[in-house]
Amino acid sequence: MHPMISCLAVAAVILLHAGVAPGTFVYAGCSPSRYAPNTAFESNLNSLLASMASAASSGATYNSFTSGAGGKALAAAADGAVSSAAYGLYQCRGGLRPGECSSCVRDTVARLGAVCANARAASLQSDGCLVRYCARDLVGRAADTSVAYRRCSAGTSGDAGFLSARGAVLSELQQGVEATTAAVSSGGYKVSASGPVRGVAQCLGGIPASQCAACVSQAVAQLGGTCGAALAADVVLVQCSVRYWANSNSYRSSQGTWMQNANDHTVSLLLTTDCEEMEETNYTAFSIS
């Protein structure tokens, strides 16, 4: 067991088959522990999710929220009791128009109730946005480069031109994140292109610039180490994500974050109990292309 504290991925992993609209729903994790109906936590969580859906319309691509973390809740947490406070955040992919971000967050929040009913912690990645909530504070966590989701395309290429272009794209993404320390408060978002290869990188909003740069560097290493010469690959770490694709494995920039033709991929999910202890488990996931 890894004694890390995070709420990115939780104990049940749910992936929908390709019959669902392409790119609508990527993955979700739901904690095994459940809250009882008509409790203070349920009330605080409902208030939190309503605030998320409302705040996304402001145009902010990242926002964090707290509901019910008053004096009594803090005292209970200090005594080791289960807190009734709820914490959450959302983040949209950089480059989305405000209306697209707002719609994505609103739809994802609405979907949480069906996907992770009564879970004390949940994380749902939709096409273009992430929504996460937990019974513990999500902001100000220590650096964490654990893998939450990883996918490599079935197609590969040993062509020197492709490999060189991919290397240039990933290098530029790393350098771009390192050079824009002021932007990471809302989630640094970078795009790059070289020849037939395109790529994007984004950090979770609110983390220090040094954590953002370190996370992207680790994500790039993951892509090269686990996906080899894949024509398209995608890795989501706890605090950042990096993906690249060749033109033949098109990236639906107007609708979402996942490449097409990635029919064989592995999801490496960190399992957690109420945002605390996690362990890594591998799943074979359905294609959503």
N, C-alpha and C positions, 0 to 999 in steps of 0.2 A: 504493500500500500504506500502511496506517496502522500506525505503529510502536507499537501498544498491546499490553499484555500482559494476557491474559485467557484464561479457559478456558470461558467461557459457551457459546460456539457454535463448532463446529469443522467440518472441511472437507466432510463429506458430510451432507446433510440428508435425513432419512427421515420421511415422513409417511404414515400408513396411511389407507386408504380407509374410507368410512363403514360397510363391512361389519363392521369391528371394533366391539366394544361401545362405545356412545356415551361420549365423554369419557375413555376409558381412557388414550389415548396422544396427546399433543399434537404434539411434535416431538422430534427427536434430532439431534445432530451428532457426527460421529466424525472424528478426525484422520486424515489420509492416511498418516501414519507408523505403523508397526506394531512391536510388540515381539515378540521371538522367544520361543517356548515354552521352559519350563524355565530361565528366567533369573531373576536377582535381582529385576528389576522386576516380573515376573509374580507372584513369591512375595509381594512387598510389596503389590502391588495386590490380590491375593486376601485378604490379611490386612486391608487397608484396607476393602474392601467388606464383609467379615464384621463388622468393627467397626461400620460404619454400620448394618447391619441389626440388630445387637444393641442399639446405643445408642438407636435410635429408640424402643424399647420403654420407655425411661425417661420419656417424655412431653415431652422437649425438642423444640421445633419447629424448632430450628436447631442444628447441630453441625458442627465442622470436625475433620479427622483428618489424621494424618501417619503413614506407615509406612516404616521403613528410612532415616530421615534422621539417621543417626549420623555420627560423625566422618569416616569414609572417604567417605561419600556427599557430605558437605559439602565436603570437600577436592577431590573429583572435580569438583563443580560449580564451585568456585572456579577450577579449572584449565581450565575450558571443556569438560570431558568430559561425556558424557551421564550424568546421575545415575540411580541405580537406585531412588531414593526415590519414593514415590507420595503424592500429596496429594489430599484430597477433602473434600466437604461435602454435606450434605443440608439442605433446608429444606421444611417443610410449610406449607401455607396456614394462616394464622391462623384460629382458629375450629374447626378439626378436633378431634375428640375424640382422646385419646392413642392409643386402639386404631386409629382410622382413619389417623392419622399413621404409626404403626408399620407397619401393613399396606401403606400406600402406598409407604413407603421400601423395605420388604422386597421387594415385587413389582417395583418399579422397578430395584432392584439386580439382581434375578434376570434381568430383561429385558435388561440391559446387555450380557451376554455374547452374546446372539443378535443384538442390533441393531448393536453396535459391537465385533465380535469382534477381539481383539488390538490394538485402537486404543490408542495411548499417551495419548490425551486424549479424553474423551467427556462429553457433557452430555445428559441425558434428562429432559424435562419430561413428567410424567404428570399425570393428573387429581388435583390437590391437592398435589403435591410435586415437587421438583426434586432430582436427584442429579447430581453433577458430580465428575469426577476428572481429574488432570493430573499431569505429571511435574515441575511447578513449584509452589511454594507459592501458594495461592489467597487467603491471609489477608493483610490489610494493604496491599492494592493501592491505587494512587492512584484518585481519583475518575474514574469512567468512565460516561458517559451514552449510550454507543453503543446503537443499536437492535438487539435480538436477534430479536424476533418481533413482528409487527404484523398485526392483522386488523380489518377493518371490515365491518359487516353490509351486505348488499345493500340492505336496506330503509332509507329515509331519511325525514326529516320536517322540514319548514320551519315547523311549528307553533310559534308564539311561546311557548306554554305549555311545550312539550317542551324547547325551547332554553333557556328560563329555568331550568327544573328541572335540566337537565343542568349548566348553569353553576353553579348552587348546590351541586350534589353535588360537582363537581370542585373548587370553591373550598373546601368543607368538608374534603375529603380532604387538600388541601394544608395547610390551617391545622391540621388534626388531627395530621399528621405533625410539623409544626414545633413543636407544643405538647407533644409527648411524647418529649423527647430521651432520657429514661432507658430507654425501651422498645426502642430500636433495637439493643441488643446481641443480642437474639434475633430481630430483624426486626420493625420497627414494622408493625402491621397495623391498618388503619382501615376502617370501613364508614360509608356515608352514604346518606341517602334524602331525596328531595324530590319530592312528587307521584308521577308514574308512573316516575321514574328511580331506580335504585339504583346504587351504586358501591362499589368496594373498592380499597385501595392497600396495598402491602406492600414493605418494603425488605429487602434481603439482610442477614441477621444479621451482626453484627460490624463494620459500617461506622460511622464517626462520624455523629453526628446531623446535622451540616452537610451531609455527602454525601448522606444520606438525603433531607433536605429539597430539596436541589438536584436530585436525581434525580427525585423525584416531580414537581417543578415542570416539569422537562424532558419527562417522560412526558405530563403534562397538555397541554403545548404540542404534542406529537406527535399526540395524539388529535384536537385541534382542527384542526391544520394538515393532517393527511393523511386524516382520516376525515370531515371536513366535518360534515354533519348526519345521519350514520349513527345508526340507532336503537340500535346496540350496537357497542362497539369495545373492543379489547384491545391493549395495547402492553406488551412486556416489554423493559426495558433491562437492561444488564449488572448493575446493582445495585438495581433496583426494578421493580415492575410496577403498572400502573393499568388498571382496566377499569370500564366502566359499561354499563348495559343498561336499556331500557324494559321495562315489564311484558310487552309483547307479544313480546319477545325474551327469554324466561325464562332465568334463571341457575340452574343446578342446584346449589344451595348444599350439598346433602347429598352430592354425588358429585364435584364438581370445579369448575374455574375458568373454563370456557369457555362462552360464550353459545350458544344455539340460533339457528337461522335465519341463520347467518353464512356463507352459501354462496359468496360472492365475497370473497376476502380475499387479501392478499399477505403473504408472509413475507419479511422483510428480515433475512438471516442474515449475521453476521460470520464470515468464514472464517478459520481460523487454522491454523498449522502448529506443533504442539506448544506451544500457548498463547502464541505470540509474535506474529508478524506477521499482520495480518488485513486483509481487504478485503471490501467490501460487495457482495452479489449479491442480486438479487430472484428469487423463485420464485413460481409460482402453485401454491397448495397445495390438496389435497383437503379438502372439508368433513368434519368429524368429528361433525357434529350428528346 
